[in-house]
């Protein structure tokens, strides 16, 4: 069969699939809520769908690590080999940024952040996330309240991750150079008013880092959720597949950026005070 005929037949089949999906399995309008929806409460504390998904991501990570390490062998199996490959890449990255001495100290935090964000982002693309739930009447409209939703589409979750990253960075900074020397980044009386202004700008930079971390991750993942929801309503099935691949890539990139910036800021915070200010502004510019 000539190539042009094959291309035409494939195009017709894809068009029929799209049209058939729209007719046989129409997608109801799904309202994407900016706020995570509560499902139930435990001792008066509401449990949202993003919180439930976050617990699931944690369980998946723990289970994968247990399966990969329950019978460690010199010739690793597939799962153990995959995990060792990921850890080796991040260990080499950490050594190139903070040196071999500090790499193993910061390595567990950075890798945990990367894997947790990655698994959370990719789980949000699984069938059932955002589409399986109960229909509820809110404000006179019937809306879907999904049982599961990507954890990073909830600003509370991304702010919590950003706070952990920034606060742990401050802890390691104090531990590395001492409390008073580290505090001189923010309150420097030796240089008079200029030192106070520079210290205030450093403090503002730390707060801005929390905002930048949280809103970057939240904005990218939430935008992807909205895009997929709109595409599912307009053109179900086939046309959405390339965008699912794009969201897989975005989920990986956002996890990598978050973890890598945490590593860079750890390196800056543990540097000597005289060197840290220039490096801090340079790292902020790259962020």
C-alpha positions as CSV (number, residue, x, y, z in Angstrom):
1,X,0.0,0.0,0.0
2,X,1.4,3.4,-0.9
3,X,2.6,5.6,2.0
4,X,0.1,8.4,1.3
5,X,-2.8,6.0,1.5
6,X,-1.5,4.6,4.9
7,X,-1.2,8.1,6.2
8,X,-4.7,8.9,5.1
9,X,-6.2,5.8,6.6
10,X,-4.4,6.5,10.0
11,X,-5.8,10.0,10.0
12,X,-9.3,8.8,9.3
13,X,-9.1,6.2,12.0
14,X,-7.9,8.8,14.5
15,X,-10.7,11.1,13.5
16,X,-13.3,8.4,13.9
17,X,-11.9,7.6,17.4
18,X,-12.2,11.2,18.5
19,X,-15.7,11.5,17.1
20,X,-16.8,8.2,18.5
21,X,-15.4,9.1,21.9
22,X,-17.3,12.4,21.9
23,X,-20.6,10.6,20.9
24,X,-20.4,7.3,22.9
25,X,-18.5,8.6,26.0
26,X,-19.2,12.3,26.3
27,X,-17.3,14.1,29.0
28,X,-19.3,16.2,31.4
29,X,-18.1,19.7,32.2
30,X,-15.6,19.4,35.1
31,X,-14.9,22.5,37.2
32,X,-11.3,22.7,38.3
33,X,-11.4,24.2,41.8
34,X,-8.5,26.3,43.0
35,X,-9.0,25.1,46.5
36,X,-8.7,21.4,47.5
37,X,-12.0,19.8,48.3
38,X,-12.6,18.2,51.7
39,X,-13.7,14.6,51.7
40,X,-14.1,13.8,55.4
41,X,-12.7,14.9,58.7
42,X,-10.7,13.2,61.4
43,X,-11.2,14.6,64.9
44,X,-12.6,17.7,63.4
45,X,-9.6,18.1,61.0
46,X,-10.8,18.1,57.4
47,X,-9.0,15.7,55.0
48,X,-8.9,17.0,51.5
49,X,-8.4,15.0,48.3
50,X,-4.9,16.5,47.8
51,X,-4.0,15.4,51.3
52,X,-5.2,11.9,50.6
53,X,-3.2,11.8,47.4
54,X,-0.1,13.1,49.3
55,X,-0.4,10.2,51.7
56,X,-0.7,7.8,48.8
57,X,2.5,9.2,47.2
58,X,4.3,8.7,50.5
59,X,3.1,5.1,50.8
60,X,4.1,4.4,47.1
61,X,7.6,5.7,47.8
62,X,8.0,3.7,51.0
63,X,6.7,0.6,49.3
64,X,9.1,1.0,46.3
65,X,12.1,1.5,48.6
66,X,11.1,-1.6,50.6
67,X,10.7,-3.7,47.5
68,X,14.0,-2.5,46.1
69,X,16.0,-3.1,49.3
70,X,14.4,-6.1,51.0
71,X,16.8,-8.5,49.3
72,X,19.9,-6.5,48.4
73,X,22.3,-8.3,46.0
74,X,25.6,-7.5,44.4
75,X,24.0,-8.1,41.0
76,X,20.9,-6.0,41.5
77,X,17.5,-6.7,40.1
78,X,15.6,-4.3,37.9
79,X,14.0,-2.3,40.7
80,X,17.1,-2.2,42.9
81,X,19.2,-1.2,39.8
82,X,16.7,1.6,38.9
83,X,16.8,3.0,42.5
84,X,20.6,2.8,42.7
85,X,20.9,4.6,39.3
86,X,18.7,7.5,40.5
87,X,20.6,7.8,43.8
88,X,23.9,7.7,42.1
89,X,23.0,10.5,39.7
90,X,21.8,12.7,42.6
91,X,24.9,11.9,44.7
92,X,27.2,12.9,41.9
93,X,25.1,16.1,41.5
94,X,25.4,16.9,45.2
95,X,29.1,16.3,45.2
96,X,29.6,18.6,42.2
97,X,27.6,21.4,44.0
98,X,28.5,21.1,47.7
99,X,31.6,18.9,47.6
100,X,32.1,15.3,48.9
101,X,32.2,16.3,52.5
102,X,28.7,17.8,52.6
103,X,27.1,15.8,49.8
104,X,26.1,12.8,52.0
105,X,24.7,15.2,54.6
106,X,22.3,17.0,52.3
107,X,21.7,14.1,49.9
108,X,18.8,12.5,51.9
109,X,16.8,15.7,52.0
110,X,17.3,16.7,48.4
111,X,16.5,13.2,47.0
112,X,13.4,12.9,49.2
113,X,12.1,16.2,47.9
114,X,12.8,15.2,44.3
115,X,11.2,11.7,44.6
116,X,8.1,13.0,46.6
117,X,7.4,15.8,44.1
118,X,8.0,13.5,41.1
119,X,5.7,10.7,42.3
120,X,3.0,13.3,43.4
121,X,3.1,14.9,39.9
122,X,3.1,11.7,38.0
123,X,0.3,10.1,40.1
124,X,-1.9,13.1,39.3
125,X,-1.8,11.9,35.6
126,X,-3.1,8.5,36.4
127,X,-6.7,7.6,35.3
128,X,-9.1,8.4,38.1
129,X,-7.3,11.4,39.4
130,X,-9.6,14.4,39.1
131,X,-12.3,12.3,37.3
132,X,-13.6,9.8,39.8
133,X,-15.6,11.2,42.7
134,X,-19.1,12.3,43.7
135,X,-21.3,14.9,42.1
136,X,-22.3,17.6,44.6
137,X,-24.5,20.7,44.5
138,X,-22.5,23.8,45.3
139,X,-23.9,27.3,44.8
140,X,-26.8,25.9,42.6
141,X,-24.4,24.1,40.3
142,X,-23.6,20.4,40.1
143,X,-19.8,19.9,40.3
144,X,-17.6,16.9,40.6
145,X,-15.7,16.5,43.9
146,X,-12.9,14.0,43.0
147,X,-11.6,11.5,45.5
148,X,-8.0,12.0,44.3
149,X,-6.2,15.1,43.0
150,X,-2.5,15.9,42.4
151,X,-1.1,17.1,45.7
152,X,0.9,19.9,44.1
153,X,-2.3,21.5,42.8
154,X,-2.9,22.6,46.4
155,X,-1.0,25.7,47.4
156,X,-0.9,24.5,51.0
157,X,1.2,21.5,50.0
158,X,3.7,23.5,47.9
159,X,4.0,26.1,50.7
160,X,4.7,23.3,53.2
161,X,7.4,21.9,50.9
162,X,8.9,25.4,50.4
163,X,9.0,26.0,54.2
164,X,10.7,22.7,54.8
165,X,13.3,23.5,52.1
166,X,14.0,27.1,53.4
167,X,13.9,26.3,57.1
168,X,16.2,23.3,56.8
169,X,18.6,25.5,54.7
170,X,18.7,28.0,57.6
171,X,19.4,25.2,60.1
172,X,22.3,23.8,58.1
173,X,23.6,27.4,57.6
174,X,23.7,28.0,61.4
175,X,25.2,24.6,61.9
176,X,28.0,25.2,59.4
177,X,29.2,28.7,60.3
178,X,27.7,29.3,63.7
179,X,24.6,31.3,64.9
180,X,26.1,34.8,65.2
181,X,28.1,34.6,62.0
182,X,25.1,33.3,60.1
183,X,22.8,35.9,61.7
184,X,25.1,38.7,60.5
185,X,23.7,38.0,57.0
186,X,20.4,39.6,58.2
187,X,21.6,42.0,61.0
188,X,25.0,43.4,60.2
189,X,25.8,46.3,62.6
190,X,29.5,46.5,61.6
191,X,28.8,48.4,58.4
192,X,26.2,50.9,59.9
193,X,23.0,51.7,58.0
194,X,24.3,50.0,54.8
195,X,24.7,46.7,56.6
196,X,21.2,47.0,58.0
197,X,19.7,47.6,54.6
198,X,21.7,44.7,53.1
199,X,20.5,42.5,55.9
200,X,16.9,43.5,55.4
201,X,17.2,42.7,51.7
202,X,18.6,39.3,52.6
203,X,15.6,38.7,54.9
204,X,13.2,39.7,52.1
205,X,15.1,37.4,49.8
206,X,14.4,34.4,52.1
207,X,10.7,35.2,52.2
208,X,10.6,35.7,48.4
209,X,12.3,32.3,48.1
210,X,9.3,30.6,49.9
211,X,6.9,32.4,47.6
212,X,8.9,31.6,44.5
213,X,9.3,27.9,45.4
214,X,5.6,27.4,46.2
215,X,4.0,29.3,43.4
216,X,6.3,28.0,40.7
217,X,5.5,24.4,41.5
218,X,1.8,25.1,42.2
219,X,1.3,27.2,39.0
220,X,2.9,24.7,36.6
221,X,1.1,21.6,38.0
222,X,-2.3,23.4,38.4
223,X,-2.0,24.8,34.8
224,X,-1.4,21.3,33.5
225,X,-4.5,20.0,35.4
226,X,-6.6,22.8,33.9
227,X,-5.2,22.1,30.4
228,X,-6.0,18.4,30.5
229,X,-9.5,19.0,31.9
230,X,-10.3,21.4,29.1
231,X,-8.9,19.1,26.5
232,X,-10.9,16.1,27.9
233,X,-14.1,18.2,27.6
234,X,-13.4,19.4,24.0
235,X,-11.6,16.5,22.3
236,X,-11.6,13.3,24.4
237,X,-9.1,10.5,24.1
238,X,-6.6,10.6,21.3
239,X,-5.8,14.3,21.1
240,X,-5.0,14.4,24.8
241,X,-2.2,11.9,24.6
242,X,0.6,14.2,23.5
243,X,-0.3,16.6,26.3
244,X,-0.1,13.8,28.8
245,X,3.5,13.2,27.6
246,X,4.2,16.9,28.0
247,X,2.9,16.9,31.6
248,X,5.1,13.9,32.4
249,X,8.1,16.0,31.3
250,X,6.8,19.1,33.2
251,X,6.3,17.0,36.4
252,X,9.9,15.8,36.2
253,X,11.4,19.2,35.4
254,X,9.5,20.8,38.3
255,X,10.7,18.1,40.8
256,X,14.3,18.5,39.5
257,X,14.2,22.3,39.7
258,X,12.8,22.3,43.3
259,X,15.4,19.8,44.5
260,X,18.3,21.3,42.6
261,X,17.6,24.8,43.9
262,X,17.4,23.5,47.4
263,X,20.8,22.0,47.0
264,X,22.2,25.3,45.6
265,X,20.8,27.3,48.4
266,X,22.2,24.8,50.9
267,X,25.6,25.4,49.4
268,X,25.1,29.2,49.6
269,X,23.9,29.1,53.2
270,X,26.8,27.0,54.4
271,X,29.4,29.2,52.7
272,X,31.4,31.9,54.5
273,X,29.5,35.1,55.0
274,X,31.7,37.1,52.8
275,X,31.2,34.8,49.9
276,X,27.5,34.0,50.5
277,X,26.0,37.4,49.5
278,X,27.2,37.4,45.9
279,X,26.4,33.7,45.5
280,X,23.0,34.2,47.0
281,X,22.0,36.9,44.5
282,X,23.5,34.8,41.6
283,X,21.4,31.8,42.7
284,X,18.3,33.9,43.1
285,X,18.8,35.2,39.5
286,X,19.1,31.6,38.2
287,X,15.9,30.7,40.0
